[in-house]
Amino acid sequence: MNVLVYLVPLALLLGGVWLGMFLWSMRAGQYDDLEGAAWRILSDEDIRK
């Protein structure tokens, strides 16, 4: 039962870190263009002949 004294704050801390990183990625625009990377893979513009 004493281990819960350590695990509960650790879980809350990790959850807060995850939430902070997720909010930072939202503000940085990481999810603005979801289909752009898929179309760039199919593009032949960078292939040298």
N, CA, C and O atoms as CSV, one atom per row, in Angstrom:
chain,resi,resn,atom,element,x,y,z
A,1,MET,N,N,0.811,-1.185,0.000
A,1,MET,CA,C,0.000,0.000,0.000
A,1,MET,C,C,0.864,1.263,0.000
A,1,MET,O,O,0.431,2.317,-0.465
A,2,ASN,N,N,2.071,1.153,0.516
A,2,ASN,CA,C,2.950,2.318,0.550
A,2,ASN,C,C,3.428,2.717,-0.839
A,2,ASN,O,O,3.815,3.864,-1.067
A,3,VAL,N,N,3.398,1.768,-1.761
A,3,VAL,CA,C,3.865,2.065,-3.108
A,3,VAL,C,C,2.922,3.040,-3.814
A,3,VAL,O,O,3.342,3.748,-4.729
A,4,LEU,N,N,1.661,3.086,-3.402
A,4,LEU,CA,C,0.703,4.022,-4.007
A,4,LEU,C,C,1.078,5.476,-3.738
A,4,LEU,O,O,0.724,6.364,-4.513
A,5,VAL,N,N,1.779,5.716,-2.661
A,5,VAL,CA,C,2.238,7.069,-2.344
A,5,VAL,C,C,3.177,7.570,-3.433
A,5,VAL,O,O,3.254,8.774,-3.678
A,6,TYR,N,N,3.886,6.666,-4.082
A,6,TYR,CA,C,4.813,7.028,-5.147
A,6,TYR,C,C,4.174,6.925,-6.529
A,6,TYR,O,O,4.448,7.749,-7.402
A,7,LEU,N,N,3.333,5.927,-6.732
A,7,LEU,CA,C,2.794,5.676,-8.060
A,7,LEU,C,C,1.722,6.676,-8.478
A,7,LEU,O,O,1.672,7.067,-9.644
A,8,VAL,N,N,0.877,7.090,-7.565
A,8,VAL,CA,C,-0.193,8.034,-7.923
A,8,VAL,C,C,0.381,9.386,-8.346
A,8,VAL,O,O,-0.012,9.891,-9.398
A,9,PRO,N,N,1.295,10.001,-7.580
A,9,PRO,CA,C,1.885,11.261,-8.065
A,9,PRO,C,C,2.682,11.094,-9.362
A,9,PRO,O,O,2.691,11.987,-10.210
A,10,LEU,N,N,3.347,9.950,-9.508
A,10,LEU,CA,C,4.093,9.695,-10.740
A,10,LEU,C,C,3.152,9.614,-11.934
A,10,LEU,O,O,3.443,10.167,-12.995
A,11,ALA,N,N,2.030,8.929,-11.768
A,11,ALA,CA,C,1.051,8.823,-12.848
A,11,ALA,C,C,0.464,10.191,-13.186
A,11,ALA,O,O,0.275,10.505,-14.362
A,12,LEU,N,N,0.177,10.999,-12.187
A,12,LEU,CA,C,-0.344,12.346,-12.432
A,12,LEU,C,C,0.691,13.222,-13.131
A,12,LEU,O,O,0.352,14.010,-14.014
A,13,LEU,N,N,1.943,13.082,-12.733
A,13,LEU,CA,C,3.014,13.851,-13.372
A,13,LEU,C,C,3.177,13.457,-14.834
A,13,LEU,O,O,3.293,14.325,-15.698
A,14,LEU,N,N,3.188,12.163,-15.117
A,14,LEU,CA,C,3.332,11.705,-16.502
A,14,LEU,C,C,2.130,12.118,-17.348
A,14,LEU,O,O,2.283,12.480,-18.514
A,15,GLY,N,N,0.943,12.065,-16.763
A,15,GLY,CA,C,-0.240,12.523,-17.478
A,15,GLY,C,C,-0.179,14.012,-17.780
A,15,GLY,O,O,-0.587,14.447,-18.857
A,16,GLY,N,N,0.327,14.787,-16.842
A,16,GLY,CA,C,0.483,16.227,-17.071
A,16,GLY,C,C,1.525,16.534,-18.136
A,16,GLY,O,O,1.345,17.440,-18.949
A,17,VAL,N,N,2.618,15.772,-18.126
A,17,VAL,CA,C,3.651,15.953,-19.164
A,17,VAL,C,C,3.072,15.621,-20.530
A,17,VAL,O,O,3.310,16.348,-21.495
A,18,TRP,N,N,2.308,14.521,-20.626
A,18,TRP,CA,C,1.700,14.145,-21.898
A,18,TRP,C,C,0.739,15.223,-22.369
A,18,TRP,O,O,0.745,15.587,-23.545
A,19,LEU,N,N,-0.088,15.740,-21.465
A,19,LEU,CA,C,-1.048,16.779,-21.829
A,19,LEU,C,C,-0.326,18.038,-22.297
A,19,LEU,O,O,-0.747,18.668,-23.268
A,20,GLY,N,N,0.747,18.406,-21.621
A,20,GLY,CA,C,1.524,19.575,-22.027
A,20,GLY,C,C,2.142,19.405,-23.402
A,20,GLY,O,O,2.132,20.336,-24.208
A,21,MET,N,N,2.682,18.218,-23.679
A,21,MET,CA,C,3.278,17.971,-24.996
A,21,MET,C,C,2.216,17.958,-26.086
A,21,MET,O,O,2.456,18.445,-27.191
A,22,PHE,N,N,1.046,17.406,-25.788
A,22,PHE,CA,C,-0.032,17.387,-26.765
A,22,PHE,C,C,-0.514,18.801,-27.069
A,22,PHE,O,O,-0.705,19.146,-28.235
A,23,LEU,N,N,-0.712,19.617,-26.050
A,23,LEU,CA,C,-1.154,20.997,-26.276
A,23,LEU,C,C,-0.103,21.800,-27.025
A,23,LEU,O,O,-0.443,22.638,-27.860
A,24,TRP,N,N,1.180,21.552,-26.735
A,24,TRP,CA,C,2.248,22.248,-27.451
A,24,TRP,C,C,2.221,21.866,-28.937
A,24,TRP,O,O,2.388,22.724,-29.803
A,25,SER,N,N,2.012,20.580,-29.226
A,25,SER,CA,C,1.985,20.154,-30.627
A,25,SER,C,C,0.766,20.726,-31.353
A,25,SER,O,O,0.838,21.018,-32.547
A,26,MET,N,N,-0.337,20.886,-30.651
A,26,MET,CA,C,-1.515,21.496,-31.272
A,26,MET,C,C,-1.249,22.955,-31.618
A,26,MET,O,O,-1.615,23.415,-32.700
A,27,ARG,N,N,-0.613,23.687,-30.702
A,27,ARG,CA,C,-0.319,25.102,-30.943
A,27,ARG,C,C,0.757,25.287,-32.008
A,27,ARG,O,O,0.778,26.306,-32.698
A,28,ALA,N,N,1.650,24.308,-32.145
A,28,ALA,CA,C,2.731,24.403,-33.120
A,28,ALA,C,C,2.268,24.043,-34.525
A,28,ALA,O,O,3.025,24.214,-35.481
A,29,GLY,N,N,1.038,23.548,-34.671
A,29,GLY,CA,C,0.512,23.251,-35.996
A,29,GLY,C,C,0.890,21.886,-36.526
A,29,GLY,O,O,0.921,21.690,-37.741
A,30,GLN,N,N,1.178,20.938,-35.657
A,30,GLN,CA,C,1.583,19.614,-36.106
A,30,GLN,C,C,0.474,18.869,-36.830
A,30,GLN,O,O,0.755,17.985,-37.639
A,31,TYR,N,N,-0.772,19.203,-36.558
A,31,TYR,CA,C,-1.894,18.463,-37.121
A,31,TYR,C,C,-2.668,19.281,-38.150
A,31,TYR,O,O,-3.814,18.950,-38.456
A,32,ASP,N,N,-2.079,20.323,-38.682
A,32,ASP,CA,C,-2.774,21.180,-39.637
A,32,ASP,C,C,-2.953,20.505,-40.993
A,32,ASP,O,O,-4.019,20.619,-41.599
A,33,ASP,N,N,-1.937,19.810,-41.477
A,33,ASP,CA,C,-1.980,19.208,-42.811
A,33,ASP,C,C,-1.763,17.701,-42.676
A,33,ASP,O,O,-0.628,17.226,-42.711
A,34,LEU,N,N,-2.841,16.966,-42.524
A,34,LEU,CA,C,-2.723,15.525,-42.311
A,34,LEU,C,C,-2.481,14.747,-43.599
A,34,LEU,O,O,-1.906,13.660,-43.556
A,35,GLU,N,N,-2.902,15.271,-44.728
A,35,GLU,CA,C,-2.757,14.544,-45.990
A,35,GLU,C,C,-1.547,14.988,-46.802
A,35,GLU,O,O,-1.202,14.328,-47.782
A,36,GLY,N,N,-0.907,16.060,-46.435
A,36,GLY,CA,C,0.218,16.579,-47.208
A,36,GLY,C,C,1.393,15.620,-47.275
A,36,GLY,O,O,1.984,15.445,-48.341
A,37,ALA,N,N,1.740,15.002,-46.165
A,37,ALA,CA,C,2.881,14.075,-46.158
A,37,ALA,C,C,2.608,12.858,-47.031
A,37,ALA,O,O,3.517,12.352,-47.689
A,38,ALA,N,N,1.377,12.387,-47.043
A,38,ALA,CA,C,1.045,11.225,-47.871
A,38,ALA,C,C,1.190,11.570,-49.357
A,38,ALA,O,O,1.667,10.746,-50.138
A,39,TRP,N,N,0.793,12.753,-49.743
A,39,TRP,CA,C,0.923,13.147,-51.153
A,39,TRP,C,C,2.373,13.443,-51.527
A,39,TRP,O,O,2.770,13.210,-52.668
A,40,ARG,N,N,3.174,13.957,-50.580
A,40,ARG,CA,C,4.588,14.232,-50.865
A,40,ARG,C,C,5.371,12.945,-51.093
A,40,ARG,O,O,6.337,12.941,-51.856
A,41,ILE,N,N,4.975,11.862,-50.452
A,41,ILE,CA,C,5.657,10.577,-50.673
A,41,ILE,C,C,5.462,10.118,-52.114
A,41,ILE,O,O,6.372,9.548,-52.716
A,42,LEU,N,N,4.290,10.363,-52.660
A,42,LEU,CA,C,3.982,9.904,-54.011
A,42,LEU,C,C,4.537,10.826,-55.100
A,42,LEU,O,O,4.511,10.473,-56.279
A,43,SER,N,N,5.028,11.983,-54.723
A,43,SER,CA,C,5.530,12.948,-55.694
A,43,SER,C,C,6.882,12.501,-56.255
A,43,SER,O,O,7.714,11.965,-55.524
A,44,ASP,N,N,7.097,12.724,-57.559
A,44,ASP,CA,C,8.356,12.355,-58.204
A,44,ASP,C,C,9.283,13.541,-58.422
A,44,ASP,O,O,10.240,13.438,-59.188
A,45,GLU,N,N,9.023,14.652,-57.772
A,45,GLU,CA,C,9.803,15.857,-58.003
A,45,GLU,C,C,11.253,15.742,-57.541
A,45,GLU,O,O,12.127,16.386,-58.121
A,46,ASP,N,N,11.532,14.947,-56.522
A,46,ASP,CA,C,12.889,14.862,-55.993
A,46,ASP,C,C,13.713,13.734,-56.599
A,46,ASP,O,O,14.847,13.522,-56.171
A,47,ILE,N,N,13.193,13.012,-57.567
A,47,ILE,CA,C,13.927,11.913,-58.201
A,47,ILE,C,C,14.811,12.478,-59.296
A,47,ILE,O,O,14.325,13.169,-60.191
A,48,ARG,N,N,16.111,12.190,-59.236
A,48,ARG,CA,C,17.041,12.645,-60.266
A,48,ARG,C,C,17.143,11.580,-61.352
A,48,ARG,O,O,17.184,10.385,-61.057
A,49,LYS,N,N,17.183,12.009,-62.582
A,49,LYS,CA,C,17.262,11.072,-63.703
A,49,LYS,C,C,18.630,11.105,-64.338
A,49,LYS,O,O,18.882,10.379,-65.300
